[in-house]
Amino acid sequence: MIFPKVRLLSSEGEEFAVDVRVATASTLVRNIIEDVGIDDPVPLPNVRGDVLRKVLDYCEYHVDNPSKEIPKPLRSNSLSNIVCEWDEEFVNIQQEFLFELMLAANYLDIKPLLDLSCAKVATMIKGKKAEEIRQIFNIENDFTPEEESAIREENKWCDEP
């Protein structure tokens, strides 16, 4: 069966012609199409072309392979028992690009992709101490030793088994 195409326009003006079933995985795009149709390209000023290409790869795969609900809270620091192998590999990308993907999923309102990318980030921090998390995400510690001690005292229940 042949489905109509919709044209999506990235922030740099790169145009992507995709099956309307793929494009409407995005609630934002679906709403725009319902309002103005598919004759003109749908501008997506908050999504770079390389990120949009990755988002569309996800949407194309999941048109015929529905994504599984990701349980919350995560029980382990691995996605392998939670999502399909394709999804696990899909988010096995550089950290900076993962955050861009997450922002795009949020902007485009693609909840399963947002959940997947957030789950990937959650697996990166699950079971880690604050210092390890700062190192992973290159976060500067701007607390004084006194402030840090007070915060640890207030939240010591977090470290209890």
VMD Tcl script that builds the backbone (N, CA, C; Angstrom):
set m [mol new atoms 483]
animate dup $m
set s [atomselect $m all]
$s set {name element resname resid chain x y z} {
  {N N MET 1 A 0.842 -1.181 0.000}
  {CA C MET 1 A 0.000 0.000 0.000}
  {C C MET 1 A 0.887 1.245 0.000}
  {N N ILE 2 A 0.556 2.208 -0.815}
  {CA C ILE 2 A 1.336 3.437 -0.916}
  {C C ILE 2 A 0.632 4.526 -0.114}
  {N N PHE 3 A 1.410 5.182 0.739}
  {CA C PHE 3 A 0.875 6.253 1.566}
  {C C PHE 3 A 1.415 7.583 1.062}
  {N N PRO 4 A 0.640 8.652 1.249}
  {CA C PRO 4 A 1.117 9.961 0.806}
  {C C PRO 4 A 2.371 10.372 1.581}
  {N N LYS 5 A 3.147 11.248 0.960}
  {CA C LYS 5 A 4.374 11.759 1.576}
  {C C LYS 5 A 4.112 13.134 2.163}
  {N N VAL 6 A 4.830 13.418 3.214}
  {CA C VAL 6 A 4.829 14.748 3.807}
  {C C VAL 6 A 6.285 15.204 3.828}
  {N N ARG 7 A 6.501 16.494 3.621}
  {CA C ARG 7 A 7.860 17.028 3.626}
  {C C ARG 7 A 8.114 17.750 4.941}
  {N N LEU 8 A 9.206 17.366 5.582}
  {CA C LEU 8 A 9.607 17.979 6.844}
  {C C LEU 8 A 10.859 18.804 6.598}
  {N N LEU 9 A 10.920 19.976 7.192}
  {CA C LEU 9 A 12.014 20.909 6.961}
  {C C LEU 9 A 12.788 21.120 8.257}
  {N N SER 10 A 14.073 20.739 8.254}
  {CA C SER 10 A 14.912 20.892 9.450}
  {C C SER 10 A 15.274 22.359 9.674}
  {N N SER 11 A 15.926 22.627 10.786}
  {CA C SER 11 A 16.306 24.002 11.122}
  {C C SER 11 A 17.257 24.619 10.098}
  {N N GLU 12 A 18.050 23.785 9.405}
  {CA C GLU 12 A 18.968 24.316 8.386}
  {C C GLU 12 A 18.340 24.345 6.998}
  {N N GLY 13 A 17.086 23.950 6.899}
  {CA C GLY 13 A 16.407 23.965 5.609}
  {C C GLY 13 A 16.509 22.659 4.841}
  {N N GLU 14 A 17.063 21.613 5.472}
  {CA C GLU 14 A 17.137 20.305 4.815}
  {C C GLU 14 A 15.738 19.695 4.792}
  {N N GLU 15 A 15.343 19.212 3.617}
  {CA C GLU 15 A 13.988 18.684 3.452}
  {C C GLU 15 A 13.996 17.156 3.434}
  {N N PHE 16 A 13.040 16.576 4.154}
  {CA C PHE 16 A 12.880 15.128 4.229}
  {C C PHE 16 A 11.475 14.783 3.765}
  {N N ALA 17 A 11.359 13.968 2.721}
  {CA C ALA 17 A 10.055 13.496 2.250}
  {C C ALA 17 A 9.822 12.126 2.865}
  {N N VAL 18 A 8.812 12.033 3.717}
  {CA C VAL 18 A 8.564 10.771 4.424}
  {C C VAL 18 A 7.094 10.384 4.343}
  {N N ASP 19 A 6.864 9.115 4.468}
  {CA C ASP 19 A 5.528 8.540 4.528}
  {C C ASP 19 A 4.751 9.240 5.649}
  {N N VAL 20 A 3.523 9.601 5.376}
  {CA C VAL 20 A 2.714 10.310 6.368}
  {C C VAL 20 A 2.544 9.483 7.646}
  {N N ARG 21 A 2.544 8.149 7.525}
  {CA C ARG 21 A 2.438 7.304 8.725}
  {C C ARG 21 A 3.656 7.473 9.625}
  {N N VAL 22 A 4.811 7.672 9.011}
  {CA C VAL 22 A 6.048 7.878 9.772}
  {C C VAL 22 A 6.015 9.255 10.432}
  {N N ALA 23 A 5.678 10.270 9.657}
  {CA C ALA 23 A 5.679 11.646 10.157}
  {C C ALA 23 A 4.688 11.856 11.293}
  {N N THR 24 A 3.553 11.172 11.221}
  {CA C THR 24 A 2.518 11.397 12.240}
  {C C THR 24 A 2.777 10.630 13.533}
  {N N ALA 25 A 3.921 9.982 13.636}
  {CA C ALA 25 A 4.335 9.461 14.947}
  {C C ALA 25 A 4.577 10.641 15.882}
  {N N SER 26 A 4.836 11.798 15.285}
  {CA C SER 26 A 4.994 13.042 16.036}
  {C C SER 26 A 3.631 13.709 16.179}
  {N N THR 27 A 3.226 13.943 17.415}
  {CA C THR 27 A 1.951 14.628 17.657}
  {C C THR 27 A 1.995 16.040 17.091}
  {N N LEU 28 A 3.134 16.709 17.199}
  {CA C LEU 28 A 3.275 18.057 16.656}
  {C C LEU 28 A 3.029 18.051 15.148}
  {N N VAL 29 A 3.700 17.162 14.439}
  {CA C VAL 29 A 3.547 17.088 12.981}
  {C C VAL 29 A 2.121 16.685 12.618}
  {N N ARG 30 A 1.560 15.723 13.339}
  {CA C ARG 30 A 0.183 15.291 13.075}
  {C C ARG 30 A -0.779 16.476 13.191}
  {N N ASN 31 A -0.622 17.287 14.234}
  {CA C ASN 31 A -1.499 18.445 14.430}
  {C C ASN 31 A -1.327 19.476 13.316}
  {N N ILE 32 A -0.095 19.701 12.902}
  {CA C ILE 32 A 0.154 20.655 11.812}
  {C C ILE 32 A -0.484 20.160 10.519}
  {N N ILE 33 A -0.321 18.871 10.236}
  {CA C ILE 33 A -0.915 18.294 9.021}
  {C C ILE 33 A -2.440 18.396 9.059}
  {N N GLU 34 A -3.027 18.135 10.214}
  {CA C GLU 34 A -4.486 18.243 10.343}
  {C C GLU 34 A -4.951 19.671 10.106}
  {N N ASP 35 A -4.129 20.645 10.529}
  {CA C ASP 35 A -4.507 22.051 10.387}
  {C C ASP 35 A -4.283 22.604 8.982}
  {N N VAL 36 A -3.147 22.262 8.350}
  {CA C VAL 36 A -2.799 22.907 7.079}
  {C C VAL 36 A -2.596 21.952 5.911}
  {N N GLY 37 A -2.664 20.661 6.152}
  {CA C GLY 37 A -2.498 19.695 5.066}
  {C C GLY 37 A -1.042 19.356 4.793}
  {N N ILE 38 A -0.817 18.643 3.671}
  {CA C ILE 38 A 0.538 18.169 3.360}
  {C C ILE 38 A 1.124 18.794 2.095}
  {N N ASP 39 A 0.487 19.833 1.581}
  {CA C ASP 39 A 0.985 20.449 0.350}
  {C C ASP 39 A 2.308 21.189 0.555}
  {N N ASP 40 A 2.436 21.865 1.686}
  {CA C ASP 40 A 3.659 22.620 1.979}
  {C C ASP 40 A 4.513 21.864 2.987}
  {N N PRO 41 A 5.835 22.105 2.954}
  {CA C PRO 41 A 6.706 21.453 3.941}
  {C C PRO 41 A 6.359 21.906 5.361}
  {N N VAL 42 A 6.534 20.995 6.308}
  {CA C VAL 42 A 6.299 21.302 7.722}
  {C C VAL 42 A 7.628 21.782 8.307}
  {N N PRO 43 A 7.716 23.065 8.701}
  {CA C PRO 43 A 8.971 23.566 9.255}
  {C C PRO 43 A 9.169 23.077 10.695}
  {N N LEU 44 A 10.375 22.608 10.969}
  {CA C LEU 44 A 10.731 22.149 12.316}
  {C C LEU 44 A 11.985 22.914 12.748}
  {N N PRO 45 A 11.811 24.179 13.144}
  {CA C PRO 45 A 12.955 25.060 13.400}
  {C C PRO 45 A 13.823 24.658 14.592}
  {N N ASN 46 A 13.333 23.773 15.437}
  {CA C ASN 46 A 14.103 23.374 16.617}
  {C C ASN 46 A 14.838 22.052 16.446}
  {N N VAL 47 A 14.866 21.503 15.224}
  {CA C VAL 47 A 15.492 20.192 15.011}
  {C C VAL 47 A 16.470 20.268 13.839}
  {N N ARG 48 A 17.740 19.989 14.139}
  {CA C ARG 48 A 18.766 19.926 13.092}
  {C C ARG 48 A 18.519 18.728 12.189}
  {N N GLY 49 A 19.049 18.789 10.983}
  {CA C GLY 49 A 18.853 17.724 10.000}
  {C C GLY 49 A 19.361 16.368 10.437}
  {N N ASP 50 A 20.556 16.308 11.030}
  {CA C ASP 50 A 21.100 15.013 11.446}
  {C C ASP 50 A 20.270 14.390 12.560}
  {N N VAL 51 A 19.736 15.237 13.428}
  {CA C VAL 51 A 18.884 14.746 14.517}
  {C C VAL 51 A 17.537 14.295 13.954}
  {N N LEU 52 A 16.983 15.075 13.037}
  {CA C LEU 52 A 15.703 14.710 12.419}
  {C C LEU 52 A 15.826 13.387 11.666}
  {N N ARG 53 A 16.943 13.184 10.996}
  {CA C ARG 53 A 17.169 11.917 10.284}
  {C C ARG 53 A 17.115 10.742 11.272}
  {N N LYS 54 A 17.743 10.906 12.432}
  {CA C LYS 54 A 17.753 9.844 13.453}
  {C C LYS 54 A 16.340 9.628 14.001}
  {N N VAL 55 A 15.619 10.706 14.252}
  {CA C VAL 55 A 14.234 10.607 14.732}
  {C C VAL 55 A 13.387 9.846 13.714}
  {N N LEU 56 A 13.559 10.168 12.444}
  {CA C LEU 56 A 12.778 9.503 11.398}
  {C C LEU 56 A 13.136 8.027 11.275}
  {N N ASP 57 A 14.403 7.685 11.510}
  {CA C ASP 57 A 14.790 6.265 11.539}
  {C C ASP 57 A 13.987 5.528 12.607}
  {N N TYR 58 A 13.881 6.150 13.781}
  {CA C TYR 58 A 13.110 5.562 14.878}
  {C C TYR 58 A 11.642 5.399 14.468}
  {N N CYS 59 A 11.070 6.455 13.930}
  {CA C CYS 59 A 9.649 6.431 13.553}
  {C C CYS 59 A 9.378 5.412 12.448}
  {N N GLU 60 A 10.282 5.313 11.478}
  {CA C GLU 60 A 10.113 4.335 10.396}
  {C C GLU 60 A 10.120 2.914 10.941}
  {N N TYR 61 A 11.049 2.630 11.830}
  {CA C TYR 61 A 11.128 1.281 12.398}
  {C C TYR 61 A 9.858 0.951 13.185}
  {N N HIS 62 A 9.380 1.923 13.952}
  {CA C HIS 62 A 8.261 1.648 14.850}
  {C C HIS 62 A 6.877 1.771 14.206}
  {N N VAL 63 A 6.812 2.129 12.929}
  {CA C VAL 63 A 5.519 2.103 12.236}
  {C C VAL 63 A 4.969 0.681 12.250}
  {N N ASP 64 A 5.835 -0.288 11.985}
  {CA C ASP 64 A 5.411 -1.693 11.938}
  {C C ASP 64 A 5.874 -2.514 13.136}
  {N N ASN 65 A 6.609 -1.900 14.040}
  {CA C ASN 65 A 7.121 -2.579 15.233}
  {C C ASN 65 A 6.825 -1.712 16.452}
  {N N PRO 66 A 5.620 -1.794 16.989}
  {CA C PRO 66 A 5.258 -0.923 18.113}
  {C C PRO 66 A 6.248 -1.057 19.274}
  {N N SER 67 A 6.573 0.083 19.866}
  {CA C SER 67 A 7.508 0.062 20.989}
  {C C SER 67 A 6.799 -0.402 22.255}
  {N N LYS 68 A 7.575 -1.058 23.111}
  {CA C LYS 68 A 7.037 -1.530 24.385}
  {C C LYS 68 A 7.073 -0.397 25.403}
  {N N GLU 69 A 6.121 -0.426 26.307}
  {CA C GLU 69 A 6.107 0.533 27.410}
  {C C GLU 69 A 7.336 0.286 28.283}
  {N N ILE 70 A 8.019 1.342 28.660}
  {CA C ILE 70 A 9.196 1.213 29.522}
  {C C ILE 70 A 8.731 1.349 30.968}
  {N N PRO 71 A 8.959 0.305 31.778}
  {CA C PRO 71 A 8.499 0.357 33.166}
  {C C PRO 71 A 9.274 1.403 33.967}
  {N N LYS 72 A 8.568 2.024 34.882}
  {CA C LYS 72 A 9.184 3.022 35.757}
  {C C LYS 72 A 8.845 2.665 37.194}
  {N N PRO 73 A 9.792 2.717 38.086}
  {CA C PRO 73 A 11.192 3.070 37.867}
  {C C PRO 73 A 11.952 1.923 37.220}
  {N N LEU 74 A 13.092 2.262 36.639}
  {CA C LEU 74 A 13.941 1.232 36.039}
  {C C LEU 74 A 14.492 0.340 37.139}
  {N N ARG 75 A 14.534 -0.941 36.884}
  {CA C ARG 75 A 15.014 -1.893 37.889}
  {C C ARG 75 A 16.520 -2.140 37.797}
  {N N SER 76 A 17.124 -1.820 36.654}
  {CA C SER 76 A 18.562 -2.049 36.511}
  {C C SER 76 A 19.176 -0.925 35.690}
  {N N ASN 77 A 20.488 -0.984 35.542}
  {CA C ASN 77 A 21.151 0.039 34.733}
  {C C ASN 77 A 21.423 -0.469 33.318}
  {N N SER 78 A 20.539 -1.324 32.834}
  {CA C SER 78 A 20.638 -1.860 31.477}
  {C C SER 78 A 19.264 -1.831 30.812}
  {N N LEU 79 A 19.257 -1.528 29.540}
  {CA C LEU 79 A 18.000 -1.527 28.786}
  {C C LEU 79 A 17.698 -2.883 28.165}
  {N N SER 80 A 18.647 -3.807 28.227}
  {CA C SER 80 A 18.526 -5.066 27.478}
  {C C SER 80 A 17.306 -5.902 27.848}
  {N N ASN 81 A 16.852 -5.855 29.083}
  {CA C ASN 81 A 15.680 -6.638 29.482}
  {C C ASN 81 A 14.376 -5.852 29.367}
  {N N ILE 82 A 14.490 -4.598 28.940}
  {CA C ILE 82 A 13.328 -3.705 28.953}
  {C C ILE 82 A 12.814 -3.392 27.551}
  {N N VAL 83 A 13.739 -3.167 26.619}
  {CA C VAL 83 A 13.363 -2.767 25.257}
  {C C VAL 83 A 13.918 -3.773 24.253}
  {N N CYS 84 A 13.445 -3.686 23.030}
  {CA C CYS 84 A 13.957 -4.591 21.989}
  {C C CYS 84 A 15.409 -4.231 21.665}
  {N N GLU 85 A 16.091 -5.174 21.077}
  {CA C GLU 85 A 17.509 -4.987 20.751}
  {C C GLU 85 A 17.715 -3.787 19.828}
  {N N TRP 86 A 16.795 -3.591 18.887}
  {CA C TRP 86 A 16.908 -2.468 17.957}
  {C C TRP 86 A 16.916 -1.148 18.717}
  {N N ASP 87 A 15.982 -0.987 19.687}
  {CA C ASP 87 A 15.912 0.241 20.479}
  {C C ASP 87 A 17.169 0.436 21.319}
  {N N GLU 88 A 17.655 -0.652 21.899}
  {CA C GLU 88 A 18.862 -0.554 22.725}
  {C C GLU 88 A 20.039 -0.055 21.886}
  {N N GLU 89 A 20.183 -0.590 20.687}
  {CA C GLU 89 A 21.257 -0.149 19.790}
  {C C GLU 89 A 21.023 1.284 19.309}
  {N N PHE 90 A 19.771 1.632 19.094}
  {CA C PHE 90 A 19.415 2.960 18.585}
  {C C PHE 90 A 19.917 4.068 19.509}
  {N N VAL 91 A 19.823 3.865 20.820}
  {CA C VAL 91 A 20.259 4.899 21.770}
  {C C VAL 91 A 21.691 4.681 22.249}
  {N N ASN 92 A 22.392 3.767 21.629}
  {CA C ASN 92 A 23.803 3.560 21.944}
  {C C ASN 92 A 24.614 4.541 21.092}
  {N N ILE 93 A 24.510 5.819 21.452}
  {CA C ILE 93 A 25.092 6.913 20.669}
  {C C ILE 93 A 25.847 7.850 21.600}
  {N N GLN 94 A 26.573 8.794 21.018}
  {CA C GLN 94 A 27.315 9.754 21.828}
  {C C GLN 94 A 26.355 10.541 22.717}
  {N N GLN 95 A 26.837 10.845 23.907}
  {CA C GLN 95 A 26.009 11.499 24.919}
  {C C GLN 95 A 25.396 12.808 24.425}
  {N N GLU 96 A 26.184 13.655 23.801}
  {CA C GLU 96 A 25.673 14.943 23.328}
  {C C GLU 96 A 24.538 14.749 22.318}
  {N N PHE 97 A 24.717 13.789 21.412}
  {CA C PHE 97 A 23.684 13.520 20.411}
  {C C PHE 97 A 22.439 12.927 21.074}
  {N N LEU 98 A 22.637 12.123 22.113}
  {CA C LEU 98 A 21.507 11.560 22.859}
  {C C LEU 98 A 20.654 12.676 23.448}
  {N N PHE 99 A 21.297 13.699 23.999}
  {CA C PHE 99 A 20.546 14.822 24.562}
  {C C PHE 99 A 19.809 15.596 23.470}
  {N N GLU 100 A 20.433 15.747 22.311}
  {CA C GLU 100 A 19.758 16.410 21.185}
  {C C GLU 100 A 18.544 15.600 20.737}
  {N N LEU 101 A 18.702 14.291 20.716}
  {CA C LEU 101 A 17.604 13.390 20.352}
  {C C LEU 101 A 16.459 13.525 21.358}
  {N N MET 102 A 16.805 13.609 22.622}
  {CA C MET 102 A 15.804 13.758 23.678}
  {C C MET 102 A 15.040 15.075 23.517}
  {N N LEU 103 A 15.768 16.151 23.254}
  {CA C LEU 103 A 15.124 17.453 23.049}
  {C C LEU 103 A 14.197 17.420 21.832}
  {N N ALA 104 A 14.645 16.774 20.758}
  {CA C ALA 104 A 13.824 16.671 19.548}
  {C C ALA 104 A 12.568 15.852 19.816}
  {N N ALA 105 A 12.709 14.738 20.539}
  {CA C ALA 105 A 11.550 13.895 20.858}
  {C C ALA 105 A 10.539 14.673 21.690}
  {N N ASN 106 A 11.032 15.496 22.594}
  {CA C ASN 106 A 10.144 16.314 23.413}
  {C C ASN 106 A 9.445 17.369 22.549}
  {N N TYR 107 A 10.206 18.088 21.735}
  {CA C TYR 107 A 9.652 19.123 20.865}
  {C C TYR 107 A 8.634 18.543 19.884}
  {N N LEU 108 A 8.979 17.409 19.280}
  {CA C LEU 108 A 8.100 16.781 18.292}
  {C C LEU 108 A 6.955 16.005 18.929}
  {N N ASP 109 A 7.008 15.855 20.226}
  {CA C ASP 109 A 5.997 15.130 20.997}
  {C C ASP 109 A 5.874 13.682 20.510}
  {N N ILE 110 A 7.005 12.973 20.626}
  {CA C ILE 110 A 7.050 11.543 20.314}
  {C C ILE 110 A 7.361 10.839 21.630}
  {N N LYS 111 A 6.320 10.547 22.397}
  {CA C LYS 111 A 6.493 10.037 23.756}
  {C C LYS 111 A 7.334 8.767 23.839}
  {N N PRO 112 A 7.123 7.759 22.993}
  {CA C PRO 112 A 7.955 6.552 23.122}
  {C C PRO 112 A 9.450 6.827 22.921}
  {N N LEU 113 A 9.787 7.736 22.017}
  {CA C LEU 113 A 11.193 8.080 21.801}
  {C C LEU 113 A 11.733 8.887 22.979}
  {N N LEU 114 A 10.928 9.777 23.505}
  {CA C LEU 114 A 11.341 10.537 24.686}
  {C C LEU 114 A 11.567 9.592 25.863}
  {N N ASP 115 A 10.648 8.657 26.065}
  {CA C ASP 115 A 10.801 7.681 27.152}
  {C C ASP 115 A 12.061 6.844 26.972}
  {N N LEU 116 A 12.322 6.416 25.746}
  {CA C LEU 116 A 13.503 5.596 25.469}
  {C C LEU 116 A 14.785 6.375 25.744}
  {N N SER 117 A 14.862 7.596 25.252}
  {CA C SER 117 A 16.084 8.378 25.449}
  {C C SER 117 A 16.278 8.747 26.918}
  {N N CYS 118 A 15.194 9.041 27.617}
  {CA C CYS 118 A 15.293 9.318 29.056}
  {C C CYS 118 A 15.716 8.069 29.824}
  {N N ALA 119 A 15.194 6.919 29.423}
  {CA C ALA 119 A 15.579 5.660 30.071}
  {C C ALA 119 A 17.063 5.393 29.871}
  {N N LYS 120 A 17.582 5.707 28.688}
  {CA C LYS 120 A 19.014 5.527 28.434}
  {C C LYS 120 A 19.829 6.394 29.386}
  {N N VAL 121 A 19.428 7.649 29.547}
  {CA C VAL 121 A 20.135 8.538 30.471}
  {C C VAL 121 A 20.008 8.010 31.898}
  {N N ALA 122 A 18.837 7.519 32.257}
  {CA C ALA 122 A 18.633 6.970 33.602}
  {C C ALA 122 A 19.568 5.792 33.864}
  {N N THR 123 A 19.780 4.951 32.851}
  {CA C THR 123 A 20.696 3.815 33.045}
  {C C THR 123 A 22.130 4.292 33.235}
  {N N MET 124 A 22.445 5.458 32.712}
  {CA C MET 124 A 23.797 5.998 32.848}
  {C C MET 124 A 24.067 6.489 34.269}
  {N N ILE 125 A 23.011 6.850 35.013}
  {CA C ILE 125 A 23.215 7.394 36.357}
  {C C ILE 125 A 22.755 6.462 37.471}
  {N N LYS 126 A 21.982 5.450 37.127}
  {CA C LYS 126 A 21.437 4.548 38.149}
  {C C LYS 126 A 22.568 3.892 38.937}
  {N N GLY 127 A 22.469 4.001 40.268}
  {CA C GLY 127 A 23.439 3.367 41.152}
  {C C GLY 127 A 24.751 4.123 41.294}
  {N N LYS 128 A 24.843 5.310 40.721}
  {CA C LYS 128 A 26.087 6.077 40.778}
  {C C LYS 128 A 26.029 7.113 41.900}
  {N N LYS 129 A 27.176 7.433 42.436}
  {CA C LYS 129 A 27.320 8.509 43.423}
  {C C LYS 129 A 27.339 9.845 42.683}
  {N N ALA 130 A 27.074 10.916 43.426}
  {CA C ALA 130 A 27.030 12.254 42.831}
  {C C ALA 130 A 28.317 12.582 42.078}
  {N N GLU 131 A 29.465 12.212 42.645}
  {CA C GLU 131 A 30.748 12.512 41.999}
  {C C GLU 131 A 30.860 11.796 40.648}
  {N N GLU 132 A 30.393 10.560 40.589}
  {CA C GLU 132 A 30.444 9.798 39.336}
  {C C GLU 132 A 29.533 10.421 38.281}
  {N N ILE 133 A 28.361 10.861 38.720}
  {CA C ILE 133 A 27.410 11.492 37.794}
  {C C ILE 133 A 27.986 12.799 37.259}
  {N N ARG 134 A 28.613 13.577 38.155}
  {CA C ARG 134 A 29.252 14.818 37.704}
  {C C ARG 134 A 30.310 14.526 36.643}
  {N N GLN 135 A 31.066 13.472 36.852}
  {CA C GLN 135 A 32.121 13.120 35.906}
  {C C GLN 135 A 31.526 12.668 34.563}
  {N N ILE 136 A 30.490 11.839 34.606}
  {CA C ILE 136 A 29.856 11.344 33.378}
  {C C ILE 136 A 29.334 12.497 32.523}
  {N N PHE 137 A 28.679 13.456 33.176}
  {CA C PHE 137 A 28.033 14.545 32.444}
  {C C PHE 137 A 28.835 15.844 32.451}
  {N N ASN 138 A 30.068 15.769 32.966}
  {CA C ASN 138 A 30.949 16.933 33.002}
  {C C ASN 138 A 30.279 18.112 33.710}
  {N N ILE 139 A 29.769 17.843 34.903}
  {CA C ILE 139 A 29.081 18.858 35.698}
  {C C ILE 139 A 30.032 19.348 36.781}
  {N N GLU 140 A 30.189 20.650 36.853}
  {CA C GLU 140 A 31.065 21.244 37.858}
  {C C GLU 140 A 30.348 21.263 39.205}
  {N N ASN 141 A 31.067 20.907 40.262}
  {CA C ASN 141 A 30.510 20.965 41.612}
  {C C ASN 141 A 30.712 22.377 42.139}
  {N N ASP 142 A 29.637 23.147 42.246}
  {CA C ASP 142 A 29.757 24.519 42.726}
  {C C ASP 142 A 29.277 24.685 44.166}
  {N N PHE 143 A 29.112 23.572 44.882}
  {CA C PHE 143 A 28.745 23.633 46.294}
  {C C PHE 143 A 29.996 23.784 47.151}
  {N N THR 144 A 29.868 24.541 48.224}
  {CA C THR 144 A 30.953 24.585 49.206}
  {C C THR 144 A 30.916 23.265 49.971}
  {N N PRO 145 A 32.010 22.894 50.626}
  {CA C PRO 145 A 31.988 21.658 51.421}
  {C C PRO 145 A 30.871 21.657 52.471}
  {N N GLU 146 A 30.582 22.821 53.037}
  {CA C GLU 146 A 29.518 22.924 54.043}
  {C C GLU 146 A 28.145 22.663 53.414}
  {N N GLU 147 A 27.902 23.267 52.244}
  {CA C GLU 147 A 26.628 23.054 51.553}
  {C C GLU 147 A 26.461 21.590 51.155}
  {N N GLU 148 A 27.536 21.002 50.651}
  {CA C GLU 148 A 27.483 19.605 50.235}
  {C C GLU 148 A 27.194 18.698 51.423}
  {N N SER 149 A 27.818 18.986 52.558}
  {CA C SER 149 A 27.590 18.195 53.771}
  {C C SER 149 A 26.135 18.305 54.225}
  {N N ALA 150 A 25.584 19.512 54.180}
  {CA C ALA 150 A 24.189 19.721 54.582}
  {C C ALA 150 A 23.237 18.965 53.650}
  {N N ILE 151 A 23.522 18.988 52.372}
  {CA C ILE 151 A 22.674 18.280 51.398}
  {C C ILE 151 A 22.743 16.778 51.629}
  {N N ARG 152 A 23.963 16.275 51.871}
  {CA C ARG 152 A 24.112 14.834 52.148}
  {C C ARG 152 A 23.324 14.438 53.397}
  {N N GLU 153 A 23.364 15.282 54.413}
  {CA C GLU 153 A 22.645 14.987 55.663}
  {C C GLU 153 A 21.130 14.966 55.421}
  {N N GLU 154 A 20.632 15.938 54.669}
  {CA C GLU 154 A 19.199 16.005 54.369}
  {C C GLU 154 A 18.720 14.809 53.558}
  {N N ASN 155 A 19.610 14.270 52.746}
  {CA C ASN 155 A 19.223 13.203 51.823}
  {C C ASN 155 A 19.882 11.867 52.122}
  {N N LYS 156 A 20.290 11.658 53.358}
  {CA C LYS 156 A 20.988 10.410 53.680}
  {C C LYS 156 A 20.086 9.188 53.507}
  {N N TRP 157 A 18.783 9.385 53.540}
  {CA C TRP 157 A 17.850 8.279 53.325}
  {C C TRP 157 A 18.028 7.663 51.935}
  {N N CYS 158 A 18.562 8.442 50.985}
  {CA C CYS 158 A 18.767 7.926 49.620}
  {C C CYS 158 A 19.802 6.802 49.579}
  {N N ASP 159 A 20.749 6.837 50.503}
  {CA C ASP 159 A 21.812 5.836 50.514}
  {C C ASP 159 A 21.461 4.610 51.336}
  {N N GLU 160 A 20.319 4.654 52.020}
  {CA C GLU 160 A 19.918 3.498 52.830}
  {C C GLU 160 A 19.432 2.375 51.921}
  {N N PRO 161 A 19.774 1.116 52.277}
  {CA C PRO 161 A 19.344 -0.018 51.432}
  {C C PRO 161 A 17.855 -0.268 51.471}
}
mol reanalyze $m
mol bondsrecalc $m
mol representation Tube
mol addrep $m
